[in-house]
Amino acid sequence: MAVAAVLALSSCSSGDNDGEKKPTATSSASATGGQPTPSGSTSAVQEPTATATTPVESAGSGDATQTVEGVWLATQDTTKVQLVLGKGKAALTSTHLCGGGYTDRDGIALTLTCMDGDTERTTGHGVLAADGKTLTVQWTGGTTDVFSRTGLPSS
């Protein structure tokens, strides 16, 4: 699955920093017109370093599998339904291609628009299982999908 491969590759690191820019020290003498500091020496200014980010998680959990963000797959009859959630955005593919957003307060609220005008899976309410491996979505109109996690978000 291409989406899963992209997610897996984007979180890999070789540990080799040869191609990365490293913070450097610069002399403040150039910033002060070449004048030394009162102590007679030049001072150095350190450039800021980057900080790491972590995935958005559901309330109260430190485990990445507890976040609703990720790639989800359900099968309805013989039709596969894929749901991708991340940073408030949602995409659903099945026999229709739909996109929109979600919120994860008091359960997961999904609001999608399908490109072909279909409305079967456009608004719904989801519940993430305690183990973070299953997402059940009750769509307005009666369809219920039970999704299994197939991929985690990249950081």
KENUTOR-157708 format. One line per field, with one value per residue (C-alpha): residue number from 0; residue in three letters; x, y, z. Coordinates in steps of 0.25 Angstrom, whole numbers. Layout:
KENUTOR-157708
num c(NUM,...) $
residuo c(ala,...) $
x c(X,...) $
y c(Y,...) $
z c(Z,...) $
//
This chain:
KENUTOR-157708
num c(0,1,2,3,4,5,6,7,8,9,10,11,12,13,14,15,16,17,18,19,20,21,22,23,24,25,26,27,28,29,30,31,32,33,34,35,36,37,38,39,40,41,42,43,44,45,46,47,48,49,50,51,52,53,54,55,56,57,58,59,60,61,62,63,64,65,66,67,68,69,70,71,72,73,74,75,76,77,78,79,80,81,82,83,84,85,86,87,88,89,90,91,92,93,94,95,96,97,98,99,100,101,102,103,104,105,106,107,108,109,110,111,112,113,114,115,116,117,118,119,120,121,122,123,124,125,126,127,128,129,130,131,132,133,134,135,136,137,138,139,140,141,142,143,144,145,146,147,148,149,150,151,152,153,154) $
residuo c(met,ala,val,ala,ala,val,leu,ala,leu,ser,ser,cys,ser,ser,gly,asp,asn,asp,gly,glu,lys,lys,pro,thr,ala,thr,ser,ser,ala,ser,ala,thr,gly,gly,gln,pro,thr,pro,ser,gly,ser,thr,ser,ala,val,gln,glu,pro,thr,ala,thr,ala,thr,thr,pro,val,glu,ser,ala,gly,ser,gly,asp,ala,thr,gln,thr,val,glu,gly,val,trp,leu,ala,thr,gln,asp,thr,thr,lys,val,gln,leu,val,leu,gly,lys,gly,lys,ala,ala,leu,thr,ser,thr,his,leu,cys,gly,gly,gly,tyr,thr,asp,arg,asp,gly,ile,ala,leu,thr,leu,thr,cys,met,asp,gly,asp,thr,glu,arg,thr,thr,gly,his,gly,val,leu,ala,ala,asp,gly,lys,thr,leu,thr,val,gln,trp,thr,gly,gly,thr,thr,asp,val,phe,ser,arg,thr,gly,leu,pro,ser,ser) $
x c(0,6,1,7,20,21,18,28,39,36,39,53,66,80,87,96,97,107,96,90,94,99,98,110,116,118,126,119,130,124,111,118,126,138,139,143,134,138,146,155,150,139,127,120,105,99,88,76,74,62,53,45,30,21,8,-5,-11,-24,-27,-18,-10,5,4,5,-5,-16,-16,-27,-18,-13,-18,-31,-37,-51,-58,-73,-78,-67,-64,-51,-52,-40,-40,-27,-28,-17,-16,-31,-32,-39,-39,-48,-47,-56,-65,-65,-54,-57,-49,-52,-48,-50,-50,-46,-53,-64,-62,-58,-67,-65,-70,-67,-71,-70,-65,-77,-87,-90,-95,-94,-81,-81,-84,-82,-78,-66,-61,-47,-45,-37,-25,-25,-26,-41,-49,-64,-71,-86,-89,-102,-112,-109,-96,-86,-71,-62,-48,-35,-22,-12,-2,2,5,19,24) $
y c(0,13,21,12,12,27,27,17,23,37,33,26,32,27,34,41,56,59,66,74,88,89,101,110,121,134,146,157,166,167,171,182,188,179,185,175,173,181,169,170,157,154,147,136,135,121,120,113,98,90,83,70,69,58,53,58,48,46,51,45,35,35,23,27,15,23,34,34,39,29,20,11,0,-6,-16,-14,-26,-28,-13,-8,6,13,25,34,44,54,68,70,66,53,45,33,24,13,13,28,38,48,58,67,68,63,66,57,63,55,44,46,55,53,63,59,63,53,57,50,56,43,45,31,34,49,51,41,39,30,23,19,6,6,-2,8,-3,-1,11,9,20,21,29,37,29,16,10,6,3,-4,0,-6,2,-1,10,21,35,40,50) $
z c(0,-5,7,17,10,10,25,28,20,25,39,36,39,35,47,36,38,27,18,29,33,47,56,56,65,60,65,71,67,53,59,67,56,59,73,84,96,109,114,101,95,85,89,81,78,76,66,70,68,63,73,71,70,74,68,73,83,89,103,113,106,103,94,79,76,84,74,64,53,44,33,35,27,27,18,15,8,-2,-3,4,11,14,24,26,38,41,47,46,32,27,14,10,-2,-6,-18,-16,-13,-1,7,19,33,47,61,73,85,91,81,66,58,43,32,18,3,-8,-21,-28,-19,-11,3,9,17,18,33,44,59,62,75,76,84,97,91,79,68,64,60,59,51,50,38,37,29,36,30,41,38,47,43,47,48,36,38,48,45,43,53) $
//
